[in-house]
Amino acid sequence: MIVMPTFMDVHGGFAGATPQELAAAHEADLAFAAEEGVHLERGWLDPASGLVFRLARGPSREAVLRVHERAGHPATEVYELPIDLLQDAPAAIMA
Amino acid sequence: MIVMPTFMDVHGGFAGATPQELAAAHEADLAFAAEEGVHLERGWLDPASGLVFRLARGPSREAVLRVHERAGHPATEVYELPIDLLQDAPAAIMA
């Protein structure tokens, strides 16, 4: 099994978003993610700050960025997360 | 079943951390989390930026902050995430 890298993207601008806007953004993400080979694993919204956190696996940082650009809400930050602190630690971290 | 709120905390300062330092931080978090009633669900490190993302459930934002303060690596940012975009959407978001 090929395991693709994990990414966290953080983007703002969703403060005051309506349920309809959130649902539309989510649908757009899903469509473009499929085209880019990106699997959206989890996603959360903090309505107070308007920040969305998305956890995804994909072939590259660029692919993750393209999903959000094409969906019309470019990610502010994308971080590659090669170390899973709970699943890898302590054995793999200590290796 | 009582479901506690979900939080994401983001904290820096782990660029160049050794495996031993990561493991020690993780062990300290686990000990204090148990005392504060916080359940650490996931955690990831981006070695390039030194940022750690932690996903946790707990009784309050203050409890999550206390875990990291007591463990010696205060969280820079803590976000409460009442909306799970993938699990809730679109039905619950639209409700």
Backbone of each chain as ProteinMPNN parsed JSONL, in Angstrom:
{"seq_chain_A": "MIVMPTFMDVHGGFAGATPQELAAAHEADLAFAAEEGVHLERGWLDPASGLVFRLARGPSREAVLRVHERAGHPATEVYELPIDLLQDAPAAIMA", "coords_chain_A": {"N_chain_A": [[0.847, -1.196, 0.0], [0.594, 2.156, -0.919], [1.335, 4.946, 0.916], [0.308, 8.16, 1.008], [1.705, 11.459, 1.566], [0.787, 13.389, 4.5], [-1.113, 16.323, 5.029], [-1.772, 19.492, 6.57], [-3.978, 22.038, 6.097], [-4.659, 25.457, 6.61], [-7.09, 27.837, 6.622], [-8.554, 31.058, 6.478], [-11.359, 33.314, 6.721], [-13.902, 32.354, 6.969], [-15.51, 33.32, 8.914], [-18.683, 34.076, 10.024], [-19.758, 32.784, 7.869], [-22.455, 31.415, 6.045], [-24.536, 28.499, 6.578], [-25.181, 27.514, 4.049], [-23.099, 28.534, 2.47], [-20.898, 27.221, 3.609], [-21.525, 24.558, 3.021], [-21.478, 24.662, 0.233], [-18.783, 25.291, -0.241], [-17.61, 23.011, 0.764], [-18.609, 21.023, -0.976], [-17.43, 21.861, -3.376], [-14.73, 21.522, -2.746], [-14.617, 18.714, -2.466], [-15.102, 17.837, -5.07], [-12.924, 18.866, -6.587], [-10.826, 17.769, -5.166], [-10.996, 15.054, -5.75], [-10.271, 15.104, -8.422], [-7.626, 15.931, -8.206], [-6.393, 13.909, -6.911], [-6.389, 13.977, -4.175], [-7.141, 13.109, -0.856], [-9.506, 14.04, 1.362], [-9.339, 13.929, 4.713], [-10.17, 14.846, 7.276], [-11.986, 17.662, 8.608], [-12.434, 20.849, 10.075], [-14.227, 23.573, 11.562], [-13.746, 26.656, 13.145], [-16.008, 28.747, 14.237], [-15.772, 31.177, 15.562], [-13.258, 32.364, 14.992], [-13.3, 32.055, 12.309], [-11.636, 30.288, 11.057], [-10.659, 27.488, 9.11], [-9.591, 24.181, 9.413], [-8.004, 21.689, 7.608], [-7.401, 18.302, 7.168], [-5.533, 16.297, 5.127], [-4.621, 13.741, 2.748], [-2.306, 13.502, 0.119], [-0.733, 13.672, -3.166], [1.151, 15.737, -3.221], [2.215, 18.92, -1.847], [1.548, 20.923, -3.617], [-0.62, 19.837, -4.97], [-2.553, 19.806, -2.968], [-2.801, 22.544, -2.507], [-3.819, 23.3, -4.996], [-6.389, 22.18, -4.954], [-7.787, 23.852, -3.195], [-7.436, 26.332, -4.38], [-8.708, 26.002, -6.86], [-11.233, 25.563, -5.916], [-11.937, 28.006, -5.095], [-11.28, 29.112, -2.654], [-8.496, 29.852, -1.572], [-5.914, 28.246, 0.298], [-4.473, 29.518, 3.234], [-2.249, 28.612, 4.599], [-0.209, 25.753, 4.275], [0.839, 22.795, 5.688], [3.193, 20.215, 5.76], [2.994, 17.045, 7.248], [4.882, 14.862, 8.365], [5.276, 13.449, 10.687], [3.443, 11.64, 12.917], [2.39, 12.204, 15.988], [1.057, 10.714, 17.943], [0.553, 8.197, 16.864], [3.024, 7.382, 15.934], [4.702, 7.789, 18.069], [6.073, 6.462, 21.127], [7.876, 4.938, 19.785], [8.566, 5.086, 16.967], [9.412, 7.698, 16.792], [11.583, 7.658, 18.403], [13.224, 6.087, 16.976]], "CA_chain_A": [[0.0, 0.0, 0.0], [1.329, 3.416, -0.959], [0.747, 5.94, 1.806], [0.664, 9.507, 0.564], [1.975, 12.379, 2.67], [-0.311, 14.056, 5.191], [-1.005, 17.778, 5.049], [-2.787, 20.293, 7.257], [-4.076, 23.402, 5.595], [-5.378, 26.376, 7.484], [-7.48, 29.039, 5.895], [-9.514, 31.906, 7.157], [-12.384, 33.929, 5.882], [-15.209, 31.717, 7.112], [-16.291, 33.916, 10.011], [-19.963, 34.555, 9.539], [-20.235, 32.041, 6.697], [-23.749, 30.776, 6.24], [-24.507, 27.053, 6.338], [-25.177, 27.273, 2.611], [-21.752, 28.803, 1.958], [-20.029, 26.131, 4.055], [-21.85, 23.355, 2.261], [-21.01, 24.863, -1.141], [-17.319, 25.193, -0.234], [-17.294, 21.6, 0.981], [-18.887, 20.284, -2.209], [-16.416, 22.231, -4.366], [-13.499, 20.852, -2.349], [-14.691, 17.277, -2.752], [-15.017, 17.615, -6.517], [-11.573, 19.11, -7.062], [-9.928, 16.827, -4.493], [-11.013, 13.813, -6.519], [-9.495, 15.318, -9.642], [-6.209, 16.14, -7.887], [-5.866, 12.752, -6.2], [-6.269, 14.329, -2.765], [-8.191, 12.554, -0.014], [-9.79, 14.887, 2.521], [-9.609, 13.009, 5.811], [-10.954, 15.506, 8.312], [-12.085, 19.101, 8.439], [-13.109, 21.473, 11.214], [-14.397, 25.02, 11.51], [-13.929, 27.48, 14.349], [-16.83, 29.873, 13.769], [-15.376, 32.427, 16.201], [-12.148, 32.978, 14.254], [-13.494, 31.859, 10.878], [-10.575, 29.431, 10.523], [-10.927, 26.095, 8.774], [-8.448, 23.265, 9.403], [-8.3, 20.499, 6.815], [-6.383, 17.263, 7.18], [-5.676, 15.593, 3.848], [-3.483, 13.033, 2.164], [-2.252, 13.783, -1.301], [0.565, 13.415, -3.783], [2.1, 16.835, -3.024], [1.702, 20.174, -1.309], [0.96, 21.67, -4.727], [-1.946, 19.275, -5.26], [-3.47, 20.289, -1.927], [-3.058, 23.954, -2.783], [-4.678, 23.429, -6.178], [-7.781, 21.882, -4.596], [-8.419, 25.017, -2.595], [-7.442, 27.424, -5.358], [-9.747, 25.735, -7.849], [-12.536, 25.651, -5.258], [-12.256, 29.407, -4.876], [-10.902, 29.601, -1.318], [-7.088, 29.458, -1.424], [-5.447, 27.993, 1.667], [-3.494, 30.479, 3.734], [-1.049, 27.897, 5.022], [-0.245, 24.299, 4.122], [1.96, 22.185, 6.384], [3.344, 18.77, 5.573], [3.08, 16.472, 8.595], [5.405, 13.49, 8.252], [5.356, 12.772, 11.987], [2.205, 11.502, 13.68], [2.951, 12.125, 17.34], [0.425, 9.697, 18.771], [0.669, 6.863, 16.277], [4.425, 7.022, 15.762], [5.463, 7.933, 19.308], [7.445, 6.956, 21.082], [8.807, 4.0, 19.139], [9.098, 5.553, 15.685], [10.124, 8.962, 17.006], [12.876, 7.353, 19.019], [14.025, 5.222, 16.08]], "C_chain_A": [[0.878, 1.24, 0.0], [0.609, 4.422, -0.064], [1.235, 7.32, 1.367], [0.921, 10.398, 1.771], [0.706, 13.019, 3.217], [-0.054, 15.553, 5.236], [-2.108, 18.376, 5.918], [-2.815, 21.646, 6.579], [-5.002, 24.196, 6.5], [-5.797, 27.557, 6.632], [-8.621, 29.754, 6.587], [-10.596, 32.395, 6.225], [-13.755, 33.312, 6.029], [-15.988, 32.229, 8.326], [-17.586, 34.466, 9.43], [-20.473, 33.851, 8.293], [-21.577, 31.395, 7.013], [-23.612, 29.265, 6.051], [-24.475, 26.731, 4.849], [-23.791, 27.489, 2.017], [-20.777, 27.702, 2.364], [-20.265, 24.871, 3.237], [-21.354, 23.474, 0.826], [-19.497, 24.725, -1.223], [-16.897, 23.739, -0.084], [-17.512, 20.776, -0.297], [-17.842, 20.571, -3.269], [-15.095, 21.546, -4.047], [-13.519, 19.385, -2.743], [-14.498, 17.004, -4.241], [-13.575, 17.782, -7.001], [-10.563, 18.176, -6.392], [-9.86, 15.519, -5.277], [-10.158, 13.962, -7.772], [-8.0, 15.412, -9.38], [-5.59, 14.942, -7.144], [-5.656, 13.004, -4.726], [-7.445, 13.731, -1.998], [-8.35, 13.427, 1.219], [-10.181, 13.991, 3.68], [-10.491, 13.614, 6.885], [-11.019, 16.991, 8.013], [-12.888, 19.69, 9.578], [-13.19, 22.974, 11.003], [-14.492, 25.578, 12.924], [-14.721, 28.702, 13.935], [-16.38, 31.201, 14.365], [-14.277, 33.124, 15.409], [-12.361, 32.911, 12.747], [-12.431, 30.994, 10.233], [-11.102, 28.027, 10.253], [-9.606, 25.339, 8.779], [-8.858, 22.049, 8.578], [-7.118, 19.553, 6.87], [-6.582, 16.416, 5.928], [-4.433, 14.759, 3.568], [-3.484, 13.314, 0.669], [-0.86, 13.601, -1.835], [1.592, 14.503, -3.486], [1.395, 18.025, -2.396], [0.98, 20.952, -2.413], [-0.441, 21.149, -5.052], [-2.971, 19.76, -4.242], [-3.818, 21.754, -2.171], [-4.014, 24.125, -3.963], [-6.137, 23.154, -5.857], [-8.467, 23.149, -4.098], [-8.468, 26.193, -3.561], [-8.591, 27.223, -6.347], [-11.14, 25.86, -7.236], [-12.896, 27.087, -4.886], [-11.951, 29.931, -3.493], [-9.478, 29.136, -1.01], [-6.694, 29.292, 0.034], [-4.385, 29.019, 2.034], [-2.171, 29.787, 4.018], [-1.26, 26.413, 4.742], [1.021, 23.733, 4.762], [1.996, 20.702, 6.064], [3.665, 18.152, 6.925], [3.577, 15.031, 8.538], [5.42, 12.74, 9.567], [4.009, 12.834, 12.687], [2.598, 11.226, 15.124], [2.332, 11.018, 18.17], [0.613, 8.301, 18.2], [2.122, 6.425, 16.17], [5.162, 6.968, 17.103], [5.121, 6.842, 20.297], [8.36, 6.102, 20.208], [9.433, 4.595, 17.88], [9.879, 6.854, 15.866], [11.516, 8.677, 17.558], [13.787, 6.585, 18.069], [15.09, 6.052, 15.363]], "O_chain_A": [[1.793, 1.365, 0.814], [-0.572, 4.711, -0.259], [2.435, 7.595, 1.361], [0.421, 10.134, 2.865], [-0.297, 13.171, 2.519], [1.074, 15.997, 5.452], [-3.219, 17.85, 5.995], [-1.793, 22.327, 6.496], [-5.971, 23.685, 7.063], [-4.963, 28.202, 5.996], [-9.511, 29.149, 7.185], [-10.721, 31.94, 5.088], [-14.683, 33.684, 5.31], [-16.998, 31.644, 8.717], [-17.575, 35.227, 8.463], [-21.485, 34.25, 7.717], [-21.797, 30.894, 8.116], [-22.658, 28.808, 5.421], [-23.814, 25.78, 4.433], [-23.354, 26.721, 1.16], [-19.93, 27.292, 1.57], [-19.321, 24.203, 2.815], [-20.863, 22.498, 0.258], [-18.978, 24.118, -2.159], [-15.946, 23.288, -0.723], [-16.686, 19.933, -0.646], [-17.405, 19.667, -3.982], [-14.414, 21.047, -4.943], [-12.544, 18.873, -3.294], [-13.813, 16.055, -4.623], [-13.064, 16.94, -7.739], [-9.548, 17.831, -6.998], [-8.783, 14.946, -5.444], [-9.412, 13.053, -8.136], [-7.193, 15.023, -10.225], [-4.41, 14.964, -6.795], [-4.846, 12.334, -4.086], [-8.595, 13.83, -2.426], [-7.43, 13.539, 2.03], [-11.236, 13.357, 3.645], [-11.441, 12.985, 7.352], [-10.204, 17.516, 7.255], [-13.892, 19.12, 10.005], [-12.333, 23.571, 10.35], [-15.21, 25.055, 13.776], [-14.159, 29.616, 13.332], [-16.58, 32.248, 13.749], [-14.346, 34.331, 15.175], [-11.694, 33.616, 11.99], [-12.321, 30.955, 9.007], [-11.867, 27.459, 11.033], [-8.617, 25.804, 8.213], [-9.91, 21.452, 8.807], [-5.975, 19.952, 6.646], [-7.667, 15.881, 5.697], [-3.347, 15.033, 4.08], [-4.539, 13.358, 0.035], [0.089, 13.4, -1.077], [2.791, 14.227, -3.497], [0.169, 18.13, -2.406], [-0.063, 21.561, -2.177], [-1.34, 21.928, -5.372], [-4.106, 20.083, -4.592], [-4.976, 22.157, -2.057], [-4.901, 24.979, -3.939], [-7.029, 23.8, -6.407], [-9.576, 23.479, -4.518], [-9.429, 26.962, -3.561], [-9.347, 28.151, -6.635], [-12.102, 26.209, -7.919], [-14.003, 27.361, -4.423], [-12.311, 31.063, -3.167], [-9.273, 28.16, -0.288], [-7.082, 30.084, 0.893], [-3.509, 29.34, 1.231], [-1.103, 30.318, 3.713], [-2.352, 25.882, 4.946], [2.133, 24.139, 4.424], [0.972, 20.019, 6.09], [4.504, 18.665, 7.665], [2.79, 14.092, 8.65], [5.562, 11.517, 9.576], [3.498, 13.907, 13.007], [3.083, 10.141, 15.446], [3.006, 10.435, 19.02], [0.807, 7.338, 18.941], [2.427, 5.239, 16.297], [6.117, 6.209, 17.266], [3.995, 6.346, 20.308], [9.492, 6.495, 19.923], [10.655, 4.615, 17.729], [10.877, 7.09, 15.185], [12.489, 9.357, 17.229], [14.983, 6.448, 18.326], [15.862, 5.514, 14.57]]}, "seq_chain_B": "MIVMPTFMDVHGGFAGATPQELAAAHEADLAFAAEEGVHLERGWLDPASGLVFRLARGPSREAVLRVHERAGHPATEVYELPIDLLQDAPAAIMA", "coords_chain_B": {"N_chain_B": [[-24.213, 9.361, 26.159], [-21.724, 11.682, 26.907], [-20.4, 14.126, 24.924], [-17.46, 15.79, 24.693], [-16.256, 19.122, 23.941], [-14.346, 19.771, 20.931], [-10.963, 20.613, 20.295], [-8.363, 22.41, 18.606], [-5.001, 22.811, 18.997], [-2.19, 24.847, 18.323], [1.204, 24.953, 18.232], [4.469, 26.331, 18.242], [8.054, 26.073, 17.934], [9.281, 23.632, 17.788], [11.075, 23.16, 15.822], [13.892, 21.496, 14.748], [13.849, 19.947, 16.998], [14.927, 17.2, 18.935], [14.494, 13.624, 18.579], [14.334, 12.603, 21.154], [13.519, 14.836, 22.646], [11.0, 15.296, 21.537], [9.674, 12.951, 22.268], [9.762, 13.192, 25.043], [8.215, 15.506, 25.436], [5.794, 14.562, 24.529], [5.216, 12.521, 26.369], [4.958, 14.051, 28.72], [2.732, 15.603, 28.059], [0.749, 13.607, 27.922], [0.567, 12.762, 30.579], [-0.313, 15.053, 31.991], [-2.629, 15.61, 30.595], [-4.332, 13.532, 31.32], [-4.785, 14.198, 33.974], [-6.168, 16.59, 33.667], [-8.468, 15.867, 32.446], [-8.482, 15.779, 29.704], [-8.58, 14.475, 26.446], [-6.24, 13.438, 24.24], [-6.522, 13.302, 20.889], [-5.334, 13.278, 18.303], [-2.127, 14.066, 16.866], [0.339, 16.01, 15.25], [3.472, 16.729, 13.67], [5.18, 19.241, 11.918], [8.229, 19.182, 10.76], [9.677, 21.053, 9.32], [8.645, 23.664, 9.767], [8.51, 23.544, 12.464], [6.124, 23.433, 13.765], [3.544, 22.142, 15.843], [0.516, 20.416, 15.691], [-2.302, 19.756, 17.592], [-5.032, 17.702, 18.185], [-7.725, 17.595, 20.288], [-10.083, 16.464, 22.781], [-11.9, 17.975, 25.36], [-12.874, 19.338, 28.602], [-12.867, 22.132, 28.525], [-11.526, 25.128, 26.962], [-9.645, 26.233, 28.653], [-8.751, 24.025, 30.102], [-7.386, 22.594, 28.14], [-5.366, 24.421, 27.545], [-4.063, 24.408, 30.012], [-2.925, 21.847, 30.08], [-0.803, 22.037, 28.261], [0.649, 24.159, 29.293], [1.415, 23.184, 31.814], [2.955, 21.092, 30.955], [5.108, 22.356, 30.014], [5.33, 23.493, 27.499], [3.772, 25.865, 26.342], [0.732, 26.341, 24.514], [0.482, 28.117, 21.488], [-1.792, 28.892, 20.145], [-5.225, 28.189, 20.556], [-8.021, 26.656, 19.274], [-11.509, 26.35, 19.287], [-13.541, 23.82, 17.955], [-16.417, 23.438, 16.91], [-17.716, 22.534, 14.668], [-17.634, 19.862, 12.561], [-16.542, 19.407, 9.49], [-16.612, 17.319, 7.658], [-17.926, 15.196, 8.871], [-20.274, 16.304, 9.786], [-21.273, 17.641, 7.602], [-23.229, 17.435, 4.58], [-25.554, 17.577, 5.968], [-25.929, 18.287, 8.775], [-24.797, 20.801, 8.794], [-26.462, 22.144, 7.133], [-28.74, 22.115, 8.566]], "CA_chain_B": [[-22.78, 9.652, 26.115], [-21.403, 13.1, 26.866], [-19.31, 14.415, 23.995], [-16.801, 17.041, 25.06], [-15.861, 19.922, 22.784], [-13.098, 19.478, 20.228], [-10.059, 21.753, 20.199], [-7.079, 22.278, 17.91], [-3.999, 23.774, 19.422], [-1.061, 24.987, 17.417], [2.319, 25.6, 18.906], [5.738, 26.272, 17.533], [9.242, 25.873, 18.759], [9.797, 22.271, 17.701], [12.033, 23.012, 14.714], [15.17, 21.002, 15.233], [13.713, 19.14, 18.208], [15.449, 15.844, 18.793], [13.495, 12.597, 18.886], [14.201, 12.486, 22.608], [12.731, 15.969, 23.121], [9.614, 15.061, 21.123], [9.113, 11.884, 23.093], [9.586, 13.719, 26.397], [7.064, 16.412, 25.402], [4.604, 13.729, 24.373], [4.956, 11.842, 27.648], [4.48, 15.06, 29.666], [1.36, 15.928, 27.663], [-0.167, 12.516, 28.276], [0.378, 12.726, 32.026], [-1.132, 16.18, 32.438], [-3.941, 15.49, 29.956], [-5.145, 12.644, 32.145], [-5.184, 14.942, 35.175], [-7.076, 17.683, 33.299], [-9.651, 15.337, 31.782], [-8.359, 16.052, 28.27], [-8.197, 13.309, 25.652], [-5.485, 13.811, 23.031], [-6.969, 12.385, 19.847], [-4.329, 13.18, 17.239], [-1.075, 15.063, 16.96], [1.239, 15.96, 14.091], [4.579, 17.684, 13.643], [5.836, 19.656, 10.676], [9.604, 19.473, 11.188], [10.217, 22.206, 8.601], [8.254, 24.9, 10.447], [8.552, 23.347, 13.906], [4.774, 23.554, 14.318], [2.808, 20.959, 16.254], [-0.943, 20.521, 15.733], [-2.871, 18.725, 18.445], [-6.484, 17.622, 18.205], [-8.07, 17.049, 21.598], [-11.394, 16.732, 23.378], [-11.714, 18.297, 26.767], [-13.996, 20.058, 29.209], [-12.826, 23.569, 28.257], [-10.313, 25.669, 26.383], [-8.686, 26.433, 29.728], [-8.154, 22.732, 30.45], [-6.411, 22.276, 27.089], [-4.217, 25.307, 27.755], [-3.318, 23.982, 31.204], [-2.109, 20.665, 29.762], [0.442, 22.433, 27.602], [1.423, 24.993, 30.217], [2.022, 22.328, 32.839], [3.955, 20.234, 30.315], [6.289, 23.16, 29.729], [5.361, 24.042, 26.138], [2.464, 26.517, 26.195], [0.192, 26.407, 23.155], [0.403, 29.463, 20.939], [-3.16, 29.163, 19.727], [-6.182, 27.108, 20.786], [-9.271, 26.935, 18.583], [-12.593, 25.398, 19.545], [-14.014, 23.388, 16.644], [-17.727, 22.785, 17.09], [-18.267, 22.03, 13.405], [-16.838, 18.887, 11.834], [-17.034, 19.668, 8.137], [-16.851, 16.099, 6.89], [-18.907, 14.325, 9.516], [-21.541, 17.004, 9.944], [-21.744, 18.204, 6.341], [-23.896, 18.724, 4.591], [-26.866, 17.534, 6.646], [-26.003, 19.063, 10.013], [-24.48, 22.194, 8.496], [-27.632, 22.747, 6.492], [-29.9, 22.064, 9.467]], "C_chain_B": [[-22.586, 11.16, 26.029], [-20.211, 13.296, 25.931], [-18.723, 15.772, 24.367], [-16.409, 17.807, 23.808], [-14.5, 19.499, 22.234], [-12.269, 20.75, 20.108], [-8.853, 21.403, 19.323], [-6.138, 23.286, 18.514], [-2.793, 23.683, 18.5], [0.067, 25.608, 18.222], [3.626, 25.316, 18.204], [6.884, 25.94, 18.463], [9.818, 24.485, 18.682], [10.7, 22.061, 16.481], [13.364, 22.559, 15.297], [15.086, 20.214, 16.524], [14.257, 17.736, 17.947], [14.327, 14.841, 19.044], [13.273, 12.448, 20.379], [13.335, 13.618, 23.161], [11.259, 15.804, 22.747], [8.956, 14.012, 22.007], [8.854, 12.38, 24.51], [8.374, 14.645, 26.455], [5.765, 15.62, 25.329], [4.235, 13.052, 25.69], [4.405, 12.827, 28.679], [3.037, 15.437, 29.355], [0.39, 14.859, 28.136], [-0.46, 12.524, 29.768], [-0.552, 13.844, 32.478], [-2.525, 16.132, 31.803], [-4.858, 14.622, 30.812], [-5.655, 13.407, 33.373], [-6.225, 16.012, 34.86], [-8.355, 17.186, 32.617], [-9.668, 15.591, 30.291], [-7.911, 14.779, 27.565], [-7.513, 13.779, 24.385], [-5.834, 12.822, 21.934], [-5.928, 12.177, 18.768], [-3.275, 14.249, 17.474], [-0.105, 14.895, 15.817], [2.317, 17.023, 14.24], [4.99, 17.957, 12.21], [7.264, 20.039, 11.048], [10.164, 20.726, 10.521], [9.905, 23.509, 9.337], [8.391, 24.784, 11.967], [7.195, 23.458, 14.57], [4.211, 22.182, 14.681], [1.322, 21.296, 16.264], [-1.456, 19.399, 16.616], [-4.389, 18.828, 18.417], [-6.891, 16.93, 19.5], [-9.54, 17.287, 21.898], [-11.164, 17.011, 24.849], [-12.859, 19.126, 27.284], [-14.018, 21.53, 28.843], [-11.514, 23.938, 27.578], [-9.221, 25.815, 27.461], [-7.997, 25.117, 30.105], [-7.088, 22.344, 29.426], [-5.161, 23.132, 27.269], [-3.378, 24.842, 28.94], [-2.439, 22.767, 30.926], [-0.756, 21.109, 29.213], [1.3, 23.307, 28.509], [2.145, 24.125, 31.24], [3.109, 21.439, 32.249], [5.178, 21.034, 29.871], [6.39, 23.688, 28.314], [3.988, 24.646, 25.829], [2.019, 26.59, 24.733], [0.094, 27.867, 22.729], [-1.045, 29.839, 20.664], [-4.006, 27.941, 20.077], [-7.5, 27.515, 20.147], [-10.299, 25.889, 18.987], [-13.274, 25.105, 18.211], [-15.351, 22.678, 16.76], [-18.283, 22.171, 15.816], [-17.25, 21.129, 12.724], [-17.346, 18.884, 10.401], [-17.352, 18.39, 7.377], [-17.927, 15.236, 7.524], [-20.275, 14.996, 9.616], [-22.143, 17.402, 8.595], [-22.252, 17.122, 5.413], [-25.14, 18.751, 5.492], [-26.91, 18.463, 7.864], [-25.709, 20.541, 9.756], [-25.707, 22.901, 7.928], [-28.811, 22.839, 7.449], [-30.12, 23.414, 10.149]], "O_chain_B": [[-23.194, 11.832, 25.196], [-19.149, 12.704, 26.127], [-19.424, 16.784, 24.353], [-16.247, 17.219, 22.738], [-13.646, 18.962, 22.939], [-12.803, 21.829, 19.85], [-8.389, 20.263, 19.302], [-6.432, 24.481, 18.545], [-2.435, 22.624, 17.985], [-0.1, 26.669, 18.824], [3.858, 24.237, 17.658], [6.692, 25.576, 19.623], [10.749, 24.163, 19.42], [11.049, 20.929, 16.146], [13.889, 23.171, 16.227], [16.112, 19.846, 17.096], [14.066, 17.169, 16.871], [13.317, 15.183, 19.66], [12.152, 12.197, 20.822], [12.509, 13.39, 24.044], [10.374, 16.129, 23.538], [7.814, 14.176, 22.438], [7.841, 12.03, 25.114], [7.592, 14.585, 27.404], [4.773, 15.958, 25.974], [3.065, 13.021, 26.07], [3.491, 12.488, 29.43], [2.215, 15.576, 30.261], [-0.668, 15.169, 28.685], [-1.601, 12.318, 30.18], [-1.476, 13.61, 33.258], [-3.497, 16.57, 32.418], [-6.03, 14.949, 31.002], [-6.816, 13.273, 33.757], [-7.076, 16.31, 35.699], [-9.22, 17.983, 32.254], [-10.732, 15.619, 29.673], [-6.993, 14.093, 28.014], [-8.129, 14.442, 23.55], [-5.491, 11.644, 22.023], [-5.663, 11.047, 18.358], [-3.509, 15.219, 18.196], [0.242, 13.772, 15.448], [2.105, 18.07, 14.852], [5.129, 17.044, 11.397], [7.485, 21.117, 11.599], [11.029, 21.393, 11.087], [10.781, 24.355, 9.514], [8.39, 25.792, 12.674], [7.107, 23.565, 15.793], [4.371, 21.206, 13.948], [0.918, 22.336, 16.784], [-1.101, 18.236, 16.427], [-4.956, 19.904, 18.603], [-6.454, 15.813, 19.778], [-10.164, 18.192, 21.343], [-10.342, 16.366, 25.5], [-13.716, 19.57, 26.519], [-15.089, 22.137, 28.845], [-10.538, 23.188, 27.606], [-8.043, 25.556, 27.214], [-6.8, 25.1, 30.392], [-6.026, 21.834, 29.784], [-4.038, 22.638, 27.16], [-2.148, 24.871, 28.894], [-1.338, 22.659, 31.465], [0.293, 20.626, 29.639], [2.527, 23.209, 28.498], [3.335, 24.308, 31.498], [4.063, 21.071, 32.935], [6.165, 20.462, 29.409], [7.41, 24.27, 27.944], [3.158, 24.035, 25.156], [2.818, 26.863, 23.838], [-0.317, 28.733, 23.502], [-1.466, 30.967, 20.921], [-3.566, 26.803, 19.915], [-8.035, 28.584, 20.437], [-10.003, 24.695, 19.027], [-13.552, 26.017, 17.432], [-15.411, 21.449, 16.713], [-19.219, 21.374, 15.87], [-16.157, 21.562, 12.358], [-18.45, 18.412, 10.129], [-18.258, 18.373, 6.544], [-18.737, 14.621, 6.83], [-21.308, 14.331, 9.54], [-23.362, 17.493, 8.453], [-21.754, 15.997, 5.452], [-25.707, 19.814, 5.745], [-27.795, 19.31, 7.982], [-26.281, 21.421, 10.4], [-25.957, 24.076, 8.197], [-29.775, 23.557, 7.182], [-31.05, 23.561, 10.942]]}, "name": "protein", "num_of_chains": 2, "seq": "MIVMPTFMDVHGGFAGATPQELAAAHEADLAFAAEEGVHLERGWLDPASGLVFRLARGPSREAVLRVHERAGHPATEVYELPIDLLQDAPAAIMAMIVMPTFMDVHGGFAGATPQELAAAHEADLAFAAEEGVHLERGWLDPASGLVFRLARGPSREAVLRVHERAGHPATEVYELPIDLLQDAPAAIMA"}
